[in-house]
Amino acid sequence: MKLKQLEMTLQKAKGYAKPRPSLEQYMTPAPLAARLLYHALMKGDIEGKTVCDLGSGTGVLAIGAALLGAESVKGVEKDPNAVVVAKENAALFGADVEFITADVLDKTLPEKIGPCDTVIMNPPFGAQKIHADRPFIDLALTAAPVVYSIFNAGSTPFVKVYIRKRAEVAEQVGSAFAIKRTFAFHTRDVREFEVEILRLIRKH
């Protein structure tokens, strides 16, 4: 599947029925999801690999990984309503994804996820709760040796310091995140801001 085809396919996915601002529930835009996934594919981290999507939301990243030939894909999401939508999306695309309803802070989660090759994720940026992304980073580096994650532009120095004893930032890819008017406090129909896709490699 080509990059543009993947992007066009993911654009058909259903979004959140009732998004919750406290969880920063913004659906990962198809162009951004496709870019992350295709970059991971070109690096050999998707096809034939066991992949886990942390904070999988409506399933866009997890489903995209399955469509690109991952051997198995699991999605972890704490909001059961989002998991319902994600399962509907997976069925719509014929993607084989196992969704686990759990919080990333659940201490039993690593065992439920099992060993995996690659973690993909779009964690909360911390706009509603400071350092909300840290538990995702922690779990990701426990679960897999390779992690692809979306962060606010300018986050790379913080990430490098936070993971310095456990992993390294191997690559940084700039992209954009377009947010449509979702909540009452939004004043624009669409707001686009810069983000970074980081490839993290766990140290041995």
CYANA upper distance limits for C-alpha pairs under 8 A (distance plus 0.5 A):
  1 MET  CA      5 GLN  CA      6.78
  1 MET  CA      6 LEU  CA      6.85
  1 MET  CA     67 LEU  CA      8.41
  1 MET  CA     68 LEU  CA      7.20
  2 LYS  CA      6 LEU  CA      6.69
  3 LEU  CA      7 GLU  CA      6.74
  3 LEU  CA     34 ALA  CA      6.99
  3 LEU  CA     35 ARG  CA      7.91
  3 LEU  CA     38 TYR  CA      6.90
  4 LYS  CA      8 MET  CA      6.65
  5 GLN  CA      9 THR  CA      6.60
  6 LEU  CA     10 LEU  CA      6.67
  6 LEU  CA     34 ALA  CA      6.64
  6 LEU  CA     64 GLY  CA      7.73
  7 GLU  CA     11 GLN  CA      6.76
  7 GLU  CA     30 ALA  CA      5.80
  7 GLU  CA     31 PRO  CA      5.97
  7 GLU  CA     33 ALA  CA      8.13
  7 GLU  CA     34 ALA  CA      5.78
  8 MET  CA     12 LYS  CA      7.64
  8 MET  CA     30 ALA  CA      7.92
  9 THR  CA     13 ALA  CA      8.15
 10 LEU  CA     30 ALA  CA      5.86
 10 LEU  CA     34 ALA  CA      8.26
 10 LEU  CA     60 VAL  CA      7.02
 10 LEU  CA     64 GLY  CA      7.61
 11 GLN  CA     29 PRO  CA      8.11
 11 GLN  CA     30 ALA  CA      5.76
 13 ALA  CA     60 VAL  CA      7.55
 13 ALA  CA     89 ASN  CA      6.23
 14 LYS  CA     58 THR  CA      7.74
 14 LYS  CA     85 VAL  CA      7.40
 14 LYS  CA     89 ASN  CA      6.93
 15 GLY  CA     27 MET  CA      6.65
 15 GLY  CA     58 THR  CA      6.76
 15 GLY  CA     85 VAL  CA      7.91
 16 TYR  CA     25 GLN  CA      8.09
 16 TYR  CA     26 TYR  CA      8.48
 16 TYR  CA     27 MET  CA      7.68
 16 TYR  CA     58 THR  CA      7.16
 16 TYR  CA     82 ALA  CA      6.87
 16 TYR  CA     85 VAL  CA      7.62
 17 ALA  CA     81 ASN  CA      8.47
 17 ALA  CA     82 ALA  CA      8.44
 17 ALA  CA     85 VAL  CA      8.45
 19 PRO  CA     25 GLN  CA      5.92
 19 PRO  CA     26 TYR  CA      7.87
 19 PRO  CA    182 THR  CA      8.19
 20 ARG  CA     24 GLU  CA      6.97
 20 ARG  CA     25 GLN  CA      6.18
 21 PRO  CA     25 GLN  CA      6.59
 21 PRO  CA    128 GLN  CA      8.01
 21 PRO  CA    183 PHE  CA      7.75
 22 SER  CA    128 GLN  CA      6.42
 22 SER  CA    129 LYS  CA      8.18
 23 LEU  CA    124 PRO  CA      7.63
 23 LEU  CA    128 GLN  CA      8.10
 24 GLU  CA    124 PRO  CA      6.41
 24 GLU  CA    125 PHE  CA      8.35
 24 GLU  CA    127 ALA  CA      8.10
 24 GLU  CA    128 GLN  CA      7.57
 25 GLN  CA     57 GLY  CA      7.87
 26 TYR  CA    179 ILE  CA      7.56
 26 TYR  CA    182 THR  CA      8.40
 27 MET  CA     57 GLY  CA      7.77
 27 MET  CA     58 THR  CA      7.54
 27 MET  CA     60 VAL  CA      8.46
 28 THR  CA     32 LEU  CA      7.36
 28 THR  CA     33 ALA  CA      6.70
 28 THR  CA     60 VAL  CA      7.41
 28 THR  CA     61 LEU  CA      8.40
 28 THR  CA    122 ASN  CA      7.79
 28 THR  CA    177 PHE  CA      8.20
 29 PRO  CA     33 ALA  CA      6.64
 29 PRO  CA    177 PHE  CA      7.19
 29 PRO  CA    178 ALA  CA      7.14
 29 PRO  CA    179 ILE  CA      8.36
 30 ALA  CA     34 ALA  CA      6.38
 30 ALA  CA     60 VAL  CA      8.13
 31 PRO  CA     35 ARG  CA      6.62
 32 LEU  CA     36 LEU  CA      6.82
 32 LEU  CA    175 SER  CA      7.34
 32 LEU  CA    176 ALA  CA      7.31
 32 LEU  CA    177 PHE  CA      7.20
 33 ALA  CA     37 LEU  CA      6.64
 33 ALA  CA     60 VAL  CA      7.58
 33 ALA  CA     61 LEU  CA      6.46
 33 ALA  CA     64 GLY  CA      8.31
 34 ALA  CA     38 TYR  CA      6.34
 34 ALA  CA     61 LEU  CA      8.48
 34 ALA  CA     64 GLY  CA      7.84
 35 ARG  CA     39 HIS  CA      6.55
 36 LEU  CA     40 ALA  CA      6.77
 36 LEU  CA    148 TYR  CA      7.78
 36 LEU  CA    197 ILE  CA      7.21
 37 LEU  CA     41 LEU  CA      6.57
 37 LEU  CA     46 ILE  CA      8.18
 37 LEU  CA     61 LEU  CA      7.75
 37 LEU  CA     64 GLY  CA      7.45
 37 LEU  CA     65 ALA  CA      7.07
 38 TYR  CA     42 MET  CA      6.65
 39 HIS  CA     43 LYS  CA      6.89
 40 ALA  CA     44 GLY  CA      6.93
 40 ALA  CA     45 ASP  CA      5.72
 40 ALA  CA     46 ILE  CA      6.60
 40 ALA  CA    148 TYR  CA      7.95
 41 LEU  CA     45 ASP  CA      6.02
 41 LEU  CA     46 ILE  CA      5.43
 41 LEU  CA     47 GLU  CA      6.88
 41 LEU  CA     68 LEU  CA      7.98
 45 ASP  CA     49 LYS  CA      6.97
 45 ASP  CA    117 ASP  CA      7.81
 45 ASP  CA    118 THR  CA      6.75
 45 ASP  CA    146 VAL  CA      8.24
 46 ILE  CA     50 THR  CA      8.09
 46 ILE  CA     51 VAL  CA      7.47
 46 ILE  CA     65 ALA  CA      6.86
 46 ILE  CA     68 LEU  CA      7.45
 46 ILE  CA     69 GLY  CA      7.34
 46 ILE  CA     70 ALA  CA      5.71
 46 ILE  CA    118 THR  CA      7.75
 47 GLU  CA     65 ALA  CA      8.42
 47 GLU  CA     68 LEU  CA      6.66
 47 GLU  CA     69 GLY  CA      5.06
 47 GLU  CA     70 ALA  CA      4.95
 47 GLU  CA     71 GLU  CA      7.31
 48 GLY  CA     69 GLY  CA      6.58
 48 GLY  CA     70 ALA  CA      5.23
 48 GLY  CA     71 GLU  CA      5.00
 48 GLY  CA     72 SER  CA      8.40
 49 LYS  CA     70 ALA  CA      5.54
 49 LYS  CA     71 GLU  CA      5.58
 49 LYS  CA     72 SER  CA      7.31
 49 LYS  CA    116 CYS  CA      8.18
 49 LYS  CA    117 ASP  CA      6.43
 49 LYS  CA    118 THR  CA      7.70
 50 THR  CA     70 ALA  CA      6.77
 50 THR  CA     71 GLU  CA      6.04
 50 THR  CA     72 SER  CA      5.36
 50 THR  CA     73 VAL  CA      6.49
 50 THR  CA    116 CYS  CA      5.44
 50 THR  CA    117 ASP  CA      5.73
 50 THR  CA    118 THR  CA      7.01
 51 VAL  CA     62 ALA  CA      8.37
 51 VAL  CA     65 ALA  CA      7.90
 51 VAL  CA     70 ALA  CA      7.25
 51 VAL  CA     71 GLU  CA      8.31
 51 VAL  CA     72 SER  CA      6.71
 51 VAL  CA     73 VAL  CA      5.28
 51 VAL  CA     74 LYS  CA      6.93
 51 VAL  CA    116 CYS  CA      6.34
 51 VAL  CA    117 ASP  CA      6.52
 51 VAL  CA    118 THR  CA      5.36
 51 VAL  CA    119 VAL  CA      6.23
 51 VAL  CA    120 ILE  CA      7.83
 52 CYS  CA     62 ALA  CA      7.65
 52 CYS  CA     73 VAL  CA      6.12
 52 CYS  CA     74 LYS  CA      5.24
 52 CYS  CA     75 GLY  CA      6.22
 52 CYS  CA     76 VAL  CA      8.06
 52 CYS  CA    113 ILE  CA      8.16
 52 CYS  CA    116 CYS  CA      7.37
 52 CYS  CA    118 THR  CA      6.90
 52 CYS  CA    119 VAL  CA      5.31
 52 CYS  CA    120 ILE  CA      6.74
 53 ASP  CA     61 LEU  CA      7.22
 53 ASP  CA     62 ALA  CA      6.04
 53 ASP  CA     73 VAL  CA      8.13
 53 ASP  CA     74 LYS  CA      6.73
 53 ASP  CA     75 GLY  CA      5.14
 53 ASP  CA     76 VAL  CA      6.68
 53 ASP  CA    119 VAL  CA      6.29
 53 ASP  CA    120 ILE  CA      5.38
 53 ASP  CA    121 MET  CA      5.82
 54 LEU  CA     75 GLY  CA      6.58
 54 LEU  CA     76 VAL  CA      5.49
 54 LEU  CA     77 GLU  CA      7.30
 54 LEU  CA    104 VAL  CA      8.07
 54 LEU  CA    119 VAL  CA      7.67
 54 LEU  CA    120 ILE  CA      7.22
 54 LEU  CA    121 MET  CA      5.74
 54 LEU  CA    122 ASN  CA      8.06
 54 LEU  CA    123 PRO  CA      7.93
 54 LEU  CA    136 PHE  CA      7.43
 54 LEU  CA    140 ALA  CA      8.00
 55 GLY  CA     75 GLY  CA      7.74
 55 GLY  CA     76 VAL  CA      5.96
 55 GLY  CA     77 GLU  CA      5.24
 55 GLY  CA     78 LYS  CA      7.77
 55 GLY  CA    104 VAL  CA      8.24
 55 GLY  CA    121 MET  CA      7.07
 55 GLY  CA    122 ASN  CA      7.42
 55 GLY  CA    123 PRO  CA      6.72
 55 GLY  CA    136 PHE  CA      8.44
 56 SER  CA     60 VAL  CA      7.86
 56 SER  CA     61 LEU  CA      7.52
 56 SER  CA     62 ALA  CA      7.27
 56 SER  CA     75 GLY  CA      5.75
 56 SER  CA     76 VAL  CA      6.04
 56 SER  CA     77 GLU  CA      5.82
 56 SER  CA    121 MET  CA      7.54
 56 SER  CA    122 ASN  CA      8.24
 57 GLY  CA     77 GLU  CA      6.42
 57 GLY  CA     79 ASP  CA      8.13
 57 GLY  CA     82 ALA  CA      5.93
 57 GLY  CA     83 VAL  CA      7.17
 57 GLY  CA     86 ALA  CA      7.34
 58 THR  CA     82 ALA  CA      5.87
 58 THR  CA     83 VAL  CA      6.88
 58 THR  CA     85 VAL  CA      6.05
 58 THR  CA     86 ALA  CA      4.63
 58 THR  CA     87 LYS  CA      8.43
 58 THR  CA     89 ASN  CA      7.87
 59 GLY  CA     63 ILE  CA      6.27
 59 GLY  CA     75 GLY  CA      7.58
 59 GLY  CA     83 VAL  CA      8.23
 59 GLY  CA     85 VAL  CA      8.36
 59 GLY  CA     86 ALA  CA      5.10
 59 GLY  CA     87 LYS  CA      8.09
 59 GLY  CA     89 ASN  CA      7.54
 59 GLY  CA     90 ALA  CA      7.83
 60 VAL  CA     64 GLY  CA      6.55
 60 VAL  CA     86 ALA  CA      8.20
 61 LEU  CA     65 ALA  CA      6.71
 61 LEU  CA    120 ILE  CA      7.61
 61 LEU  CA    121 MET  CA      7.83
 62 ALA  CA     66 ALA  CA      6.93
 62 ALA  CA     73 VAL  CA      6.88
 62 ALA  CA     74 LYS  CA      7.44
 62 ALA  CA     75 GLY  CA      6.58
 62 ALA  CA     97 VAL  CA      7.43
 62 ALA  CA    120 ILE  CA      8.33
 63 ILE  CA     67 LEU  CA      6.73
 63 ILE  CA     89 ASN  CA      8.39
 63 ILE  CA     90 ALA  CA      6.59
 63 ILE  CA     93 PHE  CA      8.39
 63 ILE  CA     95 ALA  CA      6.35
 63 ILE  CA     96 ASP  CA      8.16
 63 ILE  CA     97 VAL  CA      7.21
 64 GLY  CA     68 LEU  CA      6.75
 65 ALA  CA     69 GLY  CA      7.17
 65 ALA  CA     70 ALA  CA      6.28
 65 ALA  CA     73 VAL  CA      7.66
 66 ALA  CA     70 ALA  CA      5.55
 66 ALA  CA     71 GLU  CA      8.05
 66 ALA  CA     72 SER  CA      7.58
 66 ALA  CA     73 VAL  CA      6.79
 66 ALA  CA     95 ALA  CA      6.27
 66 ALA  CA     96 ASP  CA      6.89
 66 ALA  CA     97 VAL  CA      7.43
 67 LEU  CA     95 ALA  CA      6.78
 72 SER  CA     96 ASP  CA      8.03
 72 SER  CA     97 VAL  CA      7.61
 73 VAL  CA     96 ASP  CA      7.73
 73 VAL  CA     97 VAL  CA      5.60
 73 VAL  CA     98 GLU  CA      6.85
 74 LYS  CA     97 VAL  CA      6.13
 74 LYS  CA     98 GLU  CA      5.19
 74 LYS  CA     99 PHE  CA      6.12
 74 LYS  CA    100 ILE  CA      7.68
 74 LYS  CA    113 ILE  CA      7.81
 75 GLY  CA     97 VAL  CA      7.54
 75 GLY  CA     98 GLU  CA      6.70
 75 GLY  CA     99 PHE  CA      5.08
 75 GLY  CA    100 ILE  CA      6.49
 76 VAL  CA     99 PHE  CA      6.42
 76 VAL  CA    100 ILE  CA      5.34
 76 VAL  CA    101 THR  CA      6.50
 76 VAL  CA    102 ALA  CA      6.75
 76 VAL  CA    103 ASP  CA      8.17
 76 VAL  CA    104 VAL  CA      8.18
 77 GLU  CA     82 ALA  CA      7.93
 77 GLU  CA     83 VAL  CA      7.08
 77 GLU  CA     99 PHE  CA      7.94
 77 GLU  CA    100 ILE  CA      6.87
 77 GLU  CA    101 THR  CA      5.63
 77 GLU  CA    102 ALA  CA      6.16
 77 GLU  CA    103 ASP  CA      7.10
 77 GLU  CA    104 VAL  CA      8.46
 78 LYS  CA    101 THR  CA      5.70
 78 LYS  CA    102 ALA  CA      5.03
 78 LYS  CA    103 ASP  CA      5.22
 78 LYS  CA    104 VAL  CA      8.14
 79 ASP  CA     83 VAL  CA      7.00
 79 ASP  CA    101 THR  CA      7.44
 79 ASP  CA    102 ALA  CA      8.37
 80 PRO  CA     84 VAL  CA      6.87
 80 PRO  CA    101 THR  CA      6.71
 81 ASN  CA     85 VAL  CA      7.20
 82 ALA  CA     86 ALA  CA      6.63
 83 VAL  CA     87 LYS  CA      6.62
 83 VAL  CA     99 PHE  CA      7.35
 83 VAL  CA    101 THR  CA      7.46
 84 VAL  CA     88 GLU  CA      6.88
 85 VAL  CA     89 ASN  CA      6.68
 86 ALA  CA     90 ALA  CA      6.63
 86 ALA  CA     99 PHE  CA      8.45
 87 LYS  CA     91 ALA  CA      6.67
 87 LYS  CA     99 PHE  CA      7.95
 88 GLU  CA     92 LEU  CA      6.62
 89 ASN  CA     93 PHE  CA      6.90
 90 ALA  CA     94 GLY  CA      6.33
 90 ALA  CA     95 ALA  CA      5.37
 90 ALA  CA     96 ASP  CA      7.32
 90 ALA  CA     97 VAL  CA      7.30
 91 ALA  CA     95 ALA  CA      6.84
102 ALA  CA    106 ASP  CA      7.34
102 ALA  CA    109 LEU  CA      7.95
104 VAL  CA    109 LEU  CA      7.48
104 VAL  CA    135 PRO  CA      7.05
104 VAL  CA    136 PHE  CA      6.98
104 VAL  CA    139 LEU  CA      7.47
105 LEU  CA    109 LEU  CA      8.36
105 LEU  CA    135 PRO  CA      7.13
108 THR  CA    112 LYS  CA      7.03
109 LEU  CA    113 ILE  CA      6.54
110 PRO  CA    114 GLY  CA      6.44
110 PRO  CA    115 PRO  CA      8.48
110 PRO  CA    139 LEU  CA      7.97
110 PRO  CA    142 THR  CA      7.99
110 PRO  CA    143 ALA  CA      6.88
113 ILE  CA    143 ALA  CA      8.07
114 GLY  CA    143 ALA  CA      7.85
115 PRO  CA    143 ALA  CA      6.60
115 PRO  CA    144 ALA  CA      7.34
116 CYS  CA    143 ALA  CA      6.72
116 CYS  CA    144 ALA  CA      5.84
117 ASP  CA    144 ALA  CA      5.73
117 ASP  CA    145 PRO  CA      6.81
117 ASP  CA    146 VAL  CA      7.10
118 THR  CA    144 ALA  CA      5.86
118 THR  CA    145 PRO  CA      7.17
118 THR  CA    146 VAL  CA      5.51
118 THR  CA    147 VAL  CA      6.23
118 THR  CA    148 TYR  CA      8.22
119 VAL  CA    140 ALA  CA      6.54
119 VAL  CA    143 ALA  CA      7.87
119 VAL  CA    144 ALA  CA      6.55
119 VAL  CA    146 VAL  CA      6.91
119 VAL  CA    147 VAL  CA      5.18
119 VAL  CA    148 TYR  CA      6.70
120 ILE  CA    147 VAL  CA      6.42
120 ILE  CA    148 TYR  CA      5.29
120 ILE  CA    149 SER  CA      6.36
121 MET  CA    148 TYR  CA      6.92
121 MET  CA    149 SER  CA      5.41
121 MET  CA    150 ILE  CA      7.17
122 ASN  CA    149 SER  CA      6.21
122 ASN  CA    150 ILE  CA      5.53
122 ASN  CA    151 PHE  CA      7.94
123 PRO  CA    132 ALA  CA      8.30
123 PRO  CA    133 ASP  CA      6.04
123 PRO  CA    136 PHE  CA      7.01
123 PRO  CA    149 SER  CA      7.88
123 PRO  CA    150 ILE  CA      7.48
123 PRO  CA    151 PHE  CA      8.15
124 PRO  CA    132 ALA  CA      6.36
124 PRO  CA    133 ASP  CA      5.94
125 PHE  CA    131 HIS  CA      8.22
125 PHE  CA    132 ALA  CA      7.13
125 PHE  CA    133 ASP  CA      6.54
125 PHE  CA    151 PHE  CA      7.03
125 PHE  CA    152 ASN  CA      7.07
126 GLY  CA    130 ILE  CA      5.08
126 GLY  CA    131 HIS  CA      5.91
126 GLY  CA    132 ALA  CA      5.34
126 GLY  CA    133 ASP  CA      6.92
132 ALA  CA    136 PHE  CA      8.38
133 ASP  CA    137 ILE  CA      6.91
134 ARG  CA    138 ASP  CA      6.64
135 PRO  CA    139 LEU  CA      6.61
136 PHE  CA    140 ALA  CA      6.41
137 ILE  CA    141 LEU  CA      6.71
138 ASP  CA    142 THR  CA      6.90
139 LEU  CA    143 ALA  CA      6.55
140 ALA  CA    144 ALA  CA      6.65
140 ALA  CA    147 VAL  CA      7.07
141 LEU  CA    145 PRO  CA      6.96
141 LEU  CA    146 VAL  CA      8.06
141 LEU  CA    147 VAL  CA      7.57
141 LEU  CA    166 ARG  CA      8.16
141 LEU  CA    167 ALA  CA      8.16
141 LEU  CA    202 ARG  CA      6.96
144 ALA  CA    202 ARG  CA      8.29
145 PRO  CA    201 ILE  CA      6.36
145 PRO  CA    202 ARG  CA      5.36
145 PRO  CA    203 LYS  CA      8.37
146 VAL  CA    199 ARG  CA      7.59
146 VAL  CA    200 LEU  CA      6.25
146 VAL  CA    201 ILE  CA      5.39
146 VAL  CA    202 ARG  CA      6.85
147 VAL  CA    198 LEU  CA      8.36
147 VAL  CA    199 ARG  CA      6.15
147 VAL  CA    200 LEU  CA      5.45
147 VAL  CA    201 ILE  CA      7.10
148 TYR  CA    197 ILE  CA      7.21
148 TYR  CA    198 LEU  CA      6.14
148 TYR  CA    199 ARG  CA      5.18
148 TYR  CA    200 LEU  CA      6.88
149 SER  CA    197 ILE  CA      6.08
149 SER  CA    198 LEU  CA      5.93
149 SER  CA    199 ARG  CA      7.30
150 ILE  CA    195 VAL  CA      7.20
150 ILE  CA    196 GLU  CA      6.17
150 ILE  CA    197 ILE  CA      5.09
150 ILE  CA    198 LEU  CA      6.96
151 PHE  CA    155 SER  CA      6.76
151 PHE  CA    195 VAL  CA      6.13
151 PHE  CA    196 GLU  CA      5.69
151 PHE  CA    197 ILE  CA      6.90
151 PHE  CA    198 LEU  CA      8.00
152 ASN  CA    194 GLU  CA      7.22
152 ASN  CA    195 VAL  CA      5.02
152 ASN  CA    196 GLU  CA      6.54
153 ALA  CA    174 GLY  CA      8.22
153 ALA  CA    194 GLU  CA      5.90
153 ALA  CA    195 VAL  CA      4.75
153 ALA  CA    196 GLU  CA      5.73
154 GLY  CA    195 VAL  CA      8.42
154 GLY  CA    196 GLU  CA      8.16
155 SER  CA    159 VAL  CA      6.73
155 SER  CA    196 GLU  CA      8.15
156 THR  CA    160 LYS  CA      6.55
156 THR  CA    169 VAL  CA      8.41
156 THR  CA    172 GLN  CA      8.48
156 THR  CA    196 GLU  CA      8.36
156 THR  CA    198 LEU  CA      8.29
157 PRO  CA    161 VAL  CA      6.87
158 PHE  CA    162 TYR  CA      6.57
159 VAL  CA    163 ILE  CA      6.58
159 VAL  CA    169 VAL  CA      8.39
160 LYS  CA    164 ARG  CA      6.06
160 LYS  CA    168 GLU  CA      7.08
160 LYS  CA    169 VAL  CA      6.87
163 ILE  CA    167 ALA  CA      5.90
163 ILE  CA    168 GLU  CA      7.30
164 ARG  CA    168 GLU  CA      6.77
165 LYS  CA    203 LYS  CA      8.29
166 ARG  CA    202 ARG  CA      6.41
166 ARG  CA    203 LYS  CA      6.03
167 ALA  CA    200 LEU  CA      6.89
167 ALA  CA    201 ILE  CA      5.87
167 ALA  CA    202 ARG  CA      4.55
167 ALA  CA    203 LYS  CA      5.33
168 GLU  CA    200 LEU  CA      6.11
168 GLU  CA    201 ILE  CA      5.94
168 GLU  CA    202 ARG  CA      7.04
168 GLU  CA    203 LYS  CA      7.63
169 VAL  CA    198 LEU  CA      7.10
169 VAL  CA    199 ARG  CA      6.42
169 VAL  CA    200 LEU  CA      5.18
169 VAL  CA    201 ILE  CA      7.03
170 ALA  CA    198 LEU  CA      8.02
170 ALA  CA    199 ARG  CA      6.03
170 ALA  CA    200 LEU  CA      6.16
170 ALA  CA    201 ILE  CA      6.80
171 GLU  CA    198 LEU  CA      6.23
171 GLU  CA    199 ARG  CA      5.58
171 GLU  CA    200 LEU  CA      7.83
172 GLN  CA    196 GLU  CA      6.86
172 GLN  CA    197 ILE  CA      6.23
172 GLN  CA    198 LEU  CA      5.22
172 GLN  CA    199 ARG  CA      7.06
173 VAL  CA    196 GLU  CA      6.12
173 VAL  CA    197 ILE  CA      5.49
173 VAL  CA    198 LEU  CA      6.97
174 GLY  CA    194 GLU  CA      7.76
174 GLY  CA    195 VAL  CA      6.57
174 GLY  CA    196 GLU  CA      5.23
174 GLY  CA    197 ILE  CA      6.79
175 SER  CA    194 GLU  CA      6.49
175 SER  CA    195 VAL  CA      5.86
175 SER  CA    196 GLU  CA      6.49
175 SER  CA    197 ILE  CA      7.67
176 ALA  CA    192 GLU  CA      6.99
176 ALA  CA    193 PHE  CA      6.15
176 ALA  CA    194 GLU  CA      5.05
176 ALA  CA    195 VAL  CA      5.93
177 PHE  CA    192 GLU  CA      5.95
177 PHE  CA    193 PHE  CA      5.94
177 PHE  CA    194 GLU  CA      6.74
177 PHE  CA    195 VAL  CA      6.94
178 ALA  CA    190 VAL  CA      7.01
178 ALA  CA    191 ARG  CA      6.14
178 ALA  CA    192 GLU  CA      4.63
178 ALA  CA    193 PHE  CA      7.07
179 ILE  CA    190 VAL  CA      6.01
179 ILE  CA    191 ARG  CA      5.69
179 ILE  CA    192 GLU  CA      6.59
180 LYS  CA    188 ARG  CA      8.31
180 LYS  CA    189 ASP  CA      6.11
180 LYS  CA    190 VAL  CA      4.83
180 LYS  CA    191 ARG  CA      6.94
181 ARG  CA    186 HIS  CA      6.27
181 ARG  CA    187 THR  CA      7.88
181 ARG  CA    188 ARG  CA      6.67
181 ARG  CA    189 ASP  CA      5.23
181 ARG  CA    190 VAL  CA      6.34
181 ARG  CA    191 ARG  CA      8.32
182 THR  CA    186 HIS  CA      7.28
